[in-house]
Amino acid sequence: MSELLRFSENELQEYALLIMACVYTLRIIWLLHFKAGRERQAPTGQFRTTRARGIVYSWMNIAMPWEMESTRTKAFFYVQFVVFHLGVVAAIGLSFVIPYAPGVLKSGAAVLIFQTVIGLAFLVSLLRLVRRATDKYIRAISSPDDYFSLALLAVWFFFAVFAAPNRPERGEAFLLGFFMLTAFFLIYVPFSKISHYLYYPFTRYYFGKTMGYRGVYPLAKSKQ
């Protein structure tokens, strides 16, 4: 292993993680300065709905595609969403497994799982990129950051697939590319739209709390 690869797998990732943690900490501190407004109406809806149930339902809504019309009627897009985000998790996990638990990748099955999940996410990222560029409605609301982030994620997935076997003696190009891109993402993500996941628990908390208070969440099932 070259000194550059060793540095890329260890110190570079640690520095990037530290920068990411600092930026996220500052953003959360800033976010918590904003207090949710008080309800100005009396509780409405059925007694089965409460603020607590509304919050839990709001948090879990993303894992219940049958509860949202957009995912209930377009299951293929929800499958893409799941595969894409599983690929992100797998690639992030791989960036820790290679330097800190390389023994895991001695298993051919483990390598195949990483490559399959990340490879499918790579294909989904290409589909999303094409759809964003060709669908006039999505194109109208897309920013340069959307295209850049998605294209870079696709490249990151590509390098991750070939880095998974972790065989630097056969060449370090894919390993170096994967870890360089990982470090870049760790620093770039807090300043990009990809950081939307940071706000998810906060926004869904306030939304679920309000909707639960108003008797809207959890959604009532219609009887037909």
VENFENKA-V818267 format. One record per run of one state. SS is the DSSP state (hx for helix, st for strand, lp for the rest). FROM is the first residue (numbers start at 1). TO is the last residue. Records with the same first field share a line. If there is no record, write none. Layout:
SS: FROM-TO, FROM-TO
This chain:
lp: 1-2, 10-10, 32-50, 64-64, 68-68, 73-74, 101-101, 107-107, 135-135, 141-143, 164-167, 171-172, 192-192, 214-224
hx: 3-9, 11-31, 51-63, 65-67, 69-72, 75-100, 102-106, 108-134, 136-140, 144-163, 168-170, 173-191, 193-213
